[in-house]
Amino acid sequence: MKSFSYHLLGPLFFIACLFLLLLMIVELVTSKVYFRKHLYNKQLAYWMGGLLAVYHTIRLIIFVSTHDITSILKESVWM
């Protein structure tokens, strides 16, 4: 549960994954399709992708502004 504190959207994504898992099970059992119009909405996908990009850009800016270059390089995968 501590890992959720590192990602603001983590709990929301976890709940969404649980919901989608349950939805897929219900669709398999009932042989019906639910929420297809909403789950395959292109506009919603673009908005969610944009939100995620903005969120990670802000996280990156905050990370770079609060750490010096040596500590960033020390923790990076390239060193």
N, C-alpha and C positions, 0 to 999 in steps of 0.2 A: 504494500500500500504506500510505502514511502516514495516509490517511483512516480506516483501520480502527482506529487508535489513539484516535480521537475518539469512538468508539462501542463500548462494551463488547460489545454483541450483534451488531455489524457482521459479524465473520467467521462467526458462526453463521448469520446470515441469508443471507450470500453462499453458504455451503455448501448451505443449504436450497434456495436458488433454483437452484443448479446441479443438485442432486438432482432437484428437481421438473421441470426442463427435460429431463433425461435420462429421467425416468419418463414424461413425456408423449410423448417420441419412441418409447420402447419400447411404450407403449400404442397409438400409431398404427400401428407396424409389425406388432405381434402381434394387434391388434384384441381385446385383453383388457384388463380393468380390474384394476389392482393398488392396494392400500392405500386403497381408497375408504372403507372403514369408519373408518380412522384420519384421513384427510385431511378428511373432512366431519363430524368429531366436534364437536358443539356445546360439550360440557364442556371439551374441549381448547382450543377457540377462546376461551372465556371466561377460562380460566386464562392463556393466552398474552396476551390483551388486558389482563388485570389485572396481569400481570408487567411488561408494557411501560409501563402507566400508572404503576406504582410506581417503575420505573426512571427514567422521565422526570421524575417529581415530585422524586425525590432529586437528579437532575442539576440541576433548576431551583433547588432550595433551596441546593445547594452553589454554583451560579453566582451567585445573588443575595447569598449570605453572603460571597463572596470579592471582589465588585466593588462599587464605589460607584454611586450612582444616575446620576451624570453620565456615567460610562463605559458604563453599560448603555444609557442614552438615546442616546449618541453612536453606538453600534454597532447600534442598533435600526433597523428599517425605517420607523418612524414619524417619525424626525427627519431 
